[in-house]
């Protein structure tokens, strides 16, 4: 089904989330494959989950792995994109050989000019910037202007503060390339609730 904007769902670690998000029309599905992360997926688990879904781009999420390692694993697992959760050196990004989603962080002390300088430096090397925040919990007058400015210049995916109530305003006023959502653990194998995701997808379908 067609949605109002591009949707990336990060942190997929179970088949229930994978099948639900694919069925709802999400465009990209992210899996943490970085062995340094305590909750990373093994290659075997990744293959088992993704073998049941189709028609969605697969994203490997990394925090510390080298560009060479990411390149080899992305090729082995047929990843469509790679998401870097920290800022890699440009030389490392060039080793990856797949379209890159670069995660960038904003907070209350972010200086827009400095952020724009960084994004300008990386824009030729990455496909999308995933904007995230550990400081802001929602999108409101304290950050909407910055997000609107970024979305006018780059392919921005907003990965924080997206809720059913503010999603229409985000799409109309900020106009990002897409939004980023988050998967979650199963209650027990095969048992899962999708209340938060369902609310977002309902708005995107209208």
C-alpha positions in Angstrom: 0.0 0.0 0.0 1.2 3.5 -0.7 2.0 5.7 2.2 2.2 9.5 2.4 6.0 9.5 3.0 9.0 7.2 3.1 9.2 5.0 6.2 12.3 3.5 7.8 11.8 1.2 10.7 15.0 0.6 12.8 15.9 -2.0 15.3 14.0 -4.9 13.8 14.9 -8.1 15.8 12.0 -10.4 15.3 9.9 -11.8 12.5 6.6 -10.3 13.9 7.9 -6.8 13.4 9.4 -7.6 10.1 6.2 -9.0 8.6 4.0 -6.4 10.1 6.1 -3.4 8.8 6.5 -5.0 5.3 2.8 -5.6 5.2 2.0 -2.0 6.2 4.1 -0.7 3.3 7.3 0.5 5.1 10.1 1.2 2.6 13.2 0.3 4.6 13.8 -2.1 7.5 16.9 -1.7 9.7 18.7 -4.5 11.6 21.6 -3.9 14.0 24.4 -6.1 12.7 27.3 -4.5 14.6 28.9 -7.3 16.7 30.0 -4.7 19.2 26.4 -4.0 20.1 24.9 -6.3 22.9 21.6 -6.6 21.0 23.0 -7.2 17.5 21.5 -9.8 15.2 23.6 -12.7 14.0 23.9 -13.3 10.3 21.8 -16.4 10.8 19.0 -14.6 12.6 19.0 -11.9 9.9 18.7 -14.4 7.1 15.9 -16.3 9.0 13.9 -13.1 9.5 14.4 -11.5 6.1 13.7 -14.8 4.3 10.0 -14.3 5.1 9.6 -10.7 3.8 9.8 -9.2 0.3 9.4 -5.9 -1.4 11.3 -3.9 1.3 14.8 -2.5 1.4 17.1 -4.1 3.9 19.3 -1.8 6.0 22.3 -2.9 8.1 22.9 -0.7 11.2 26.4 -0.2 12.4 28.1 1.7 15.3 31.8 0.8 15.2 32.5 -1.8 12.5 35.1 -0.8 9.9 34.2 0.3 6.4 35.9 -2.8 5.0 33.9 -5.2 7.3 30.6 -3.4 6.5 31.4 -3.7 2.8 32.0 -7.4 3.0 28.9 -8.1 5.2 26.7 -5.9 3.1 27.7 -7.8 0.0 27.3 -11.2 1.7 23.8 -10.4 3.1 22.6 -8.5 0.0 21.9 -5.4 2.0 20.3 -2.5 0.1 21.6 0.2 2.4 23.9 0.7 5.4 23.0 3.0 8.3 25.9 4.5 10.3 24.9 5.4 13.8 28.0 7.4 14.4 29.9 9.8 12.2 32.4 7.8 10.1 35.3 9.4 8.2 34.6 10.0 4.6 37.3 7.6 3.5 35.6 4.8 5.6 32.2 5.6 4.0 33.7 5.2 0.5 34.9 1.7 1.3 31.3 0.5 2.1 30.0 0.4 -1.5 26.3 0.7 -0.6 24.0 3.7 -0.2 24.5 5.1 3.3 22.1 6.5 5.8 24.1 8.7 8.1 22.6 9.3 11.6 23.1 12.8 12.9 22.1 14.1 16.4 20.6 17.4 17.3 20.0 18.9 20.8 19.2 22.2 22.4 22.7 23.4 22.0 23.0 22.6 18.3 24.4 25.4 16.2 22.7 25.3 12.9 25.6 26.8 10.9 28.0 24.1 12.2 25.5 21.4 11.5 25.0 22.6 8.0 28.7 22.7 7.4 28.9 19.0 8.4 26.0 17.9 6.3 27.4 19.8 3.3 30.7 17.9 3.8 28.9 14.5 3.8 26.0 15.1 1.4 27.9 13.7 -1.7 28.8 10.5 0.2 25.5 9.6 1.8 22.0 8.9 0.5 20.0 10.2 3.5 20.5 11.8 6.9 18.6 10.3 9.7 18.1 13.1 12.3 17.8 11.9 15.8 17.9 13.4 19.3 18.5 12.2 22.8 17.5 15.6 24.1 14.2 16.4 22.3 11.3 14.0 22.9 8.9 15.6 20.5 8.8 18.0 17.5 7.5 21.5 18.4 8.4 25.2 18.2 11.9 24.5 19.7 13.1 22.5 16.8 10.7 22.6 13.9 12.4 25.5 12.2 15.7 23.7 12.2 14.1 20.6 10.8 12.3 22.5 8.1 15.6 24.2 7.1 17.4 20.8 6.9 14.6 19.2 4.9 14.8 22.0 2.4 18.4 21.2 1.7 18.9 17.5 2.2 17.1 14.1 2.1 16.2 14.1 5.8 14.5 11.2 7.6 13.2 12.4 11.0 13.9 9.6 13.6 12.6 11.1 16.8 9.4 12.7 18.2 7.1 11.3 15.5 3.6 10.7 17.0 0.1 10.3 15.7 -0.8 13.8 16.9 2.0 15.7 15.3 2.6 13.6 12.2 0.3 15.7 9.9 2.1 18.9 10.9 5.5 17.2 10.3 4.5 16.2 6.8 2.9 19.6 6.0 5.3 22.0 7.6 8.7 20.2 7.8 8.3 18.1 4.6 11.0 15.6 5.3 12.0 12.9 2.8 10.7 10.4 5.3 10.2 9.4 9.0 12.0 6.9 11.1 10.2 4.5 13.5 11.5 1.9 15.9 10.8 -1.8 16.3 10.6 -3.4 19.7 11.0 -6.8 21.4 8.4 -9.5 21.3 6.5 -10.2 24.5 7.4 -13.8 23.9 8.2 -15.6 20.6 5.3 -14.9 18.2 3.5 -12.6 20.6 3.7 -8.9 19.8 1.6 -5.7 20.0 1.8 -3.0 17.4 -0.3 -0.2 19.0 2.2 2.7 18.5 3.3 1.6 15.0 -0.4 1.0 14.0 -1.3 4.6 15.0 1.4 6.0 12.8 0.6 3.8 9.8 -3.1 4.8 10.1 -2.2 8.4 9.7 0.1 7.7 6.8 -2.6 5.7 5.0 -5.3 8.5 5.2 
